[in-house]
Amino acid sequence: MSLLLRALVSTFGSGVSLRRSRFAAVVRACVIASTLPFAALPLAQAQTMPPGAKQPSDFPRAKLTAGMYVIDAAVAATDADREQGLMYRTQLGANEGMLFVFNENAVHCFWMKNTLIPLSIAFIRADGTITDIDEMQAETENNHCPRNNGVYALEMSKGWFAAKGIKPGMQLKGLPRAQQ
């Protein structure tokens, strides 16, 4: 019998002897769980989506290309989808991002409220040309605004554009048509 179980039996008396094996299993599970690193817990448990939030799999998807790279982008083309964006997400796949589609050619600013992962953002004209790229820290309310008008913005994991050598002036292909 483990020392912890012996201590509990001696504290609470032998009346728990019938439940001892079930209790011991629970105690063992707790001890094992307490020795695991926090990172072993599923990321989805770290932050849950609030009621009414759209699940990542519920967004329409688009396959974009940036040079030789294929991007799997969730598409946020409605006000509600653009408002939620990547909020509450705890991870993105290697070439996964979110494409924001706007109905007007304008300066569209972003912030990172309730966004749990740091992101890079590319601001894009209607013809697919990247005009600006910015780095954004998680859970901040700083405005990130392009210097140029555009109709798209693409958010990727922080540093993605720099790591792939993608810079302003380059073009993205496969963009859905924006309604202007």
C-alpha positions as CSV (number, residue, x, y, z in Angstrom):
1,M,0.0,0.0,0.0
2,S,1.4,3.4,-0.8
3,L,2.4,5.8,1.9
4,L,-0.3,8.3,0.9
5,L,-3.0,5.6,1.1
6,R,-1.7,4.4,4.4
7,A,-1.7,7.9,5.8
8,L,-5.3,8.4,4.6
9,V,-6.5,5.0,6.0
10,S,-4.8,5.8,9.4
11,T,-6.4,9.3,9.4
12,F,-9.9,8.2,8.4
13,G,-9.9,4.7,9.9
14,S,-10.5,1.3,8.4
15,G,-14.0,2.2,7.3
16,V,-12.6,3.2,4.0
17,S,-11.1,-0.2,3.3
18,L,-13.9,-1.2,1.0
19,R,-13.2,1.8,-1.2
20,R,-9.4,1.6,-0.9
21,S,-8.7,0.1,-4.3
22,R,-10.8,2.7,-6.2
23,F,-9.4,5.5,-4.1
24,A,-5.9,4.2,-4.7
25,A,-6.5,4.3,-8.5
26,V,-7.7,7.9,-8.2
27,V,-4.7,8.9,-6.1
28,R,-2.3,7.2,-8.6
29,A,-3.9,9.1,-11.5
30,C,-3.5,12.4,-9.6
31,V,0.1,11.7,-8.8
32,I,0.9,10.7,-12.4
33,A,-1.0,13.8,-13.8
34,S,0.9,16.1,-11.4
35,T,4.2,14.9,-12.7
36,L,3.3,15.7,-16.4
37,P,4.5,19.0,-17.8
38,F,1.8,21.6,-18.4
39,A,2.5,21.4,-22.1
40,A,1.2,17.8,-22.2
41,L,-2.3,19.1,-21.6
42,P,-4.3,19.6,-24.8
43,L,-4.1,23.2,-25.9
44,A,-7.9,23.4,-26.3
45,Q,-8.2,23.1,-22.5
46,A,-6.1,26.2,-21.9
47,Q,-8.7,28.5,-23.4
48,T,-12.2,27.5,-24.5
49,M,-14.3,29.2,-27.1
50,P,-17.0,31.4,-25.6
51,P,-20.6,30.5,-26.4
52,G,-21.6,31.7,-29.8
53,A,-18.1,31.9,-31.2
54,K,-17.5,30.2,-34.5
55,Q,-15.3,27.0,-34.4
56,P,-12.2,27.1,-36.5
57,S,-13.6,24.3,-38.7
58,D,-16.8,26.3,-39.4
59,F,-15.0,29.1,-41.5
60,P,-14.9,28.7,-45.3
61,R,-11.4,27.8,-46.5
62,A,-9.3,29.0,-49.4
63,K,-6.0,27.7,-50.8
64,L,-3.7,30.6,-51.5
65,T,-0.2,30.6,-52.9
66,A,2.6,33.0,-52.0
67,G,5.5,32.1,-54.3
68,M,6.0,28.4,-53.9
69,Y,4.1,28.2,-50.6
70,V,0.5,27.0,-50.3
71,I,-1.5,28.6,-47.6
72,D,-4.6,27.0,-46.0
73,A,-6.6,30.1,-45.1
74,A,-9.9,30.3,-43.1
75,V,-11.9,33.1,-44.8
76,A,-13.5,35.8,-42.7
77,A,-15.7,37.7,-45.2
78,T,-18.7,38.8,-43.0
79,D,-18.7,41.4,-40.2
80,A,-19.1,38.7,-37.5
81,D,-16.3,36.5,-38.9
82,R,-13.9,39.5,-39.3
83,E,-14.7,40.6,-35.7
84,Q,-13.9,37.1,-34.3
85,G,-10.9,36.4,-36.6
86,L,-8.4,34.2,-34.8
87,M,-9.6,35.1,-31.3
88,Y,-9.4,32.3,-28.8
89,R,-7.2,30.1,-31.0
90,T,-4.2,28.6,-29.3
91,Q,-2.4,27.4,-32.3
92,L,-2.2,27.4,-36.1
93,G,-0.8,24.8,-38.5
94,A,2.5,25.4,-40.3
95,N,0.9,27.1,-43.3
96,E,-2.4,27.9,-41.9
97,G,-3.8,31.4,-41.5
98,M,-6.9,33.6,-41.8
99,L,-7.8,35.7,-44.8
100,F,-9.9,38.8,-44.1
101,V,-12.0,40.0,-47.1
102,F,-13.4,43.5,-47.0
103,N,-16.1,45.1,-49.2
104,E,-14.2,48.3,-49.6
105,N,-10.7,49.4,-50.6
106,A,-9.6,51.3,-47.5
107,V,-7.1,51.2,-44.6
108,H,-8.3,48.4,-42.4
109,C,-6.7,48.3,-38.9
110,F,-6.3,45.3,-36.7
111,W,-5.7,44.6,-33.0
112,M,-5.1,41.5,-30.9
113,K,-7.7,41.6,-28.2
114,N,-8.5,38.0,-27.1
115,T,-6.0,36.7,-29.6
116,L,-3.8,34.2,-27.8
117,I,-1.0,33.6,-30.3
118,P,1.4,36.2,-31.8
119,L,0.7,36.8,-35.5
120,S,2.1,38.4,-38.6
121,I,-0.2,40.2,-40.9
122,A,0.0,41.1,-44.6
123,F,-2.2,43.8,-46.0
124,I,-3.1,43.2,-49.6
125,R,-4.5,45.1,-52.5
126,A,-7.4,43.8,-54.7
127,D,-4.8,42.5,-57.3
128,G,-3.1,40.4,-54.7
129,T,-0.1,42.6,-54.1
130,I,1.1,42.7,-50.5
131,T,1.5,46.4,-49.5
132,D,2.5,46.1,-45.8
133,I,3.5,43.4,-43.3
134,D,3.4,43.9,-39.6
135,E,4.2,41.7,-36.5
136,M,1.5,41.6,-33.7
137,Q,1.9,40.5,-30.1
138,A,-0.7,38.3,-28.5
139,E,-3.5,39.9,-26.4
140,T,-2.6,43.5,-27.1
141,E,-4.9,46.4,-28.1
142,N,-2.4,48.3,-30.2
143,N,-3.7,49.3,-33.6
144,H,-1.9,47.7,-36.6
145,C,-2.8,49.7,-39.7
146,P,-1.3,49.6,-43.2
147,R,0.1,52.6,-44.9
148,N,-1.9,51.8,-48.0
149,N,-5.5,51.0,-48.9
150,G,-6.4,47.4,-49.5
151,V,-9.2,44.8,-49.5
152,Y,-7.5,41.8,-47.9
153,A,-5.5,41.0,-44.9
154,L,-3.8,37.7,-44.2
155,E,-2.8,36.6,-40.6
156,M,-0.2,33.9,-40.2
157,S,1.9,32.7,-37.3
158,K,4.4,35.4,-36.1
159,G,7.4,35.5,-38.4
160,W,5.9,33.3,-41.1
161,F,6.3,35.9,-43.9
162,A,9.9,36.7,-43.0
163,A,10.8,33.0,-42.7
164,K,9.5,32.4,-46.2
165,G,11.1,35.5,-47.7
166,I,7.7,37.0,-48.5
167,K,7.8,40.8,-48.7
168,P,5.7,43.8,-49.8
169,G,5.5,44.0,-53.6
170,M,5.0,40.2,-53.9
171,Q,1.6,38.8,-55.0
172,L,-0.7,36.2,-53.5
173,K,-2.7,34.0,-55.8
174,G,-6.1,32.3,-55.3
175,L,-7.8,35.2,-53.4
176,P,-11.6,35.1,-53.5
177,R,-13.2,38.0,-55.2
178,A,-13.9,40.9,-52.8
179,Q,-17.3,42.6,-53.4
180,Q,-16.6,46.3,-53.8
